[in-house]
């Protein structure tokens, strides 16, 4: 079996389908969250464009979400939150700070 790229979008070569994970309690941005991982929103940066629009659909501190997919060329992300899926641009996702489950 030949090596293939990790499905989380990190670009690492791996023998497994998904070799990447998020350490418990680690803070990261939504753009860094691997496919299939769950995390809770800690903070939405004030410089984020359309901040009110995203708050209206539930992207606010305390909301749990799950990364469903990364677009093949890295532009869009699909996340599941509050029983719905939504797509957002990676440049918006870097302004959303998350914490993996198990954090203090």
N, C-alpha and C positions, 0 to 999 in steps of 0.2 A: 504494500500500500504506500503510495507516495504522499509526501507532506502536502498539506493545504493550509490556507490562511485561517486564522482564528475567526470565528463568527461574530465576535464582539466588536470588530472593527479596529482592533489595536494593530493589526498588520503582522503579528507574530506567526511564525510557522509552527504548526502543531500536528501531532498524530491524532489528537482527540477532536471531537466536534467543537467543544468549548473548553478551553484550558484556562481562561481568565476568570477571576472572581473578585469580589469586593470584600475587603476585610471588615469584620464587624466593627461598627462604630466609626468607620473611616468617613471623612468628609470629602466630597468630590462634586463636580458640576454635573448637571444633567447630560451635557455633551459627552462626558467620560463614562457614564453608566453603561455597563455591558448589556447586551440583549438577554432578556430573561431575568435580570436582577431587579429586586425591589428596593426602594429607598423612600425616605420621608423628606419632604421639603423643609429646610431649615431657614432659608433666607432667599428673598428675591431682591437682587441688586437694584438700587434706585435708578441707575442709568439705563435700565432695560427699556427698549422701545415697546410701546403697546402694553405696558405693565397693567393698566386697568383692564384691558381686554382679556389678558390671561387670568387675572384675578376673577373675572366674571365667569370663567369656565372651570375654576377650582384650583388653579395653580397658585396656592397661597401657603404660607408656612403651616406645617402640621398635616398636610395632605400626603397620604401614601400613594405612590405611583409605581408602575412597572414598565420597563423599557420593552417594547414589543419588536421593534425593528429599526435598523439603520439603512438608509438608502444606499445603493451600491457605490455611488461616488461621493458619499459623505455630506450631501446637502441637507436632507430632511431626516427627522427622527420621528418615529411613531411611539407614543406613550399611552398607557392605559391608566386612567384615574377616574374615580367616582363612577365606575361601571360604564365608561365610554372611552373610545380611542380618539386621539387627536394627533395631528402632525404639526411639527414646528421646525423652524430653521435652526441649524446648529449654532449660528451666531446669537440667537435668542437663548438657546439652551445653556450657553456658557455663563449666563447671568443668573442661573438658578442653582443655588447651593443645596446639596442633599447630604443626608447621613444614612448610611446603611443600617438596617435593623440591628439592635443590640448595643447601640451607642449610648453614652451617658447623657 
